């Protein structure tokens, strides 16, 4: 008796699994054309926003450094710190894979 129950339960589970897979495939085929990235939908706007963000960051950093006399008198110190940070983050990126 238990064998028959297990056998029928497995058959039901297989049927449910197949139905779920079919539904996933159908839903995926409907959603895929809609699920485009923001960059694909609005490439010019996204590019302008990224450019503005980068320029604003660099200009803000430039103005911040201009207020510090030590970096204005010895720009080599600032360059050394910047290169060190790039090397450190590159090494960390490689280690994290």
N, C-alpha and C positions, 0 to 999 in steps of 0.2 A: 504494500500500500504506500509506504513512504517513498519507494522508488518511483511510483507513478506520479506522486505529487511533485517530487523533485524534477522529474522529466518534464512535466507540464509547466512548472515554474520556469525552467530554463527556456522552454519554447516561448513563453510569454515575454521573458526578458529579452530574448533574441529579437522578437517581433517589435518590441518597444524600442530597442536599440536601432534597428533598421529604420523605423519610422522617424526617430529623432535625427538620424543622419540625413534622411531625405529632406526633412524640414530645414535643417541647417544649410544644406546645399541650395535649396530654393530661396531661402531668406538671404543667403550670401549673394546669390545671383541678382537679387533685387537691390541690395544695399551697395554692392561694389561700385556701380556708377555714381552713386550719391556721395560715397565716402572718398572724396578727393581731399588732398591736403590744402591748407590755406594758401600755400605758395602756388599750387596749381590753379586755384580759383582766382586769386588776386596777386599775380606776380609783380606788377608795378607797385602797388600799394605796399606789399611786404618788403620789396627791395628799398623803397623810399624810407620806410620806417626803420629798417636795419641800418641804412646809411646814416639817417639822422641820429639814431642811438649811438653809433660808433663815433660820429663827429662830435656829438655833445659830450660824450665821455672823454675823448681826447682833449677837447677844449677846456673842459672842467679840470682835468688833471694838469693841463698846461697852466691855467690860472692859479691852481693850488701851489704848484711848484714855484711859480713866479713870486709868491708871497714868502717863500722860505729863502733867506739870503744865503744859507750854506750851499744850497744846490745851484743857485745862480752864480756863485763865485767858483764853484768846483763842479762842473757838469759831469766830470768823469766819475764822481761818486754815484750820481744818479744813474749813469749808464751801467756801471758795475752792478748796482742793485737790480736794475731791470734785467740784465743778462743772467744774473744769478737766479732770479725768480723764474725766468724762462727755462733755464736748465733744470731747476728743481721740479717745476711742473711737468716738464717733458719726461724726466726720470720717473716721476710718480705715475704718469700716464702709461708708460711702458710696463711698469711693475703691476699695475692694475689690469693690464691687458686690454 
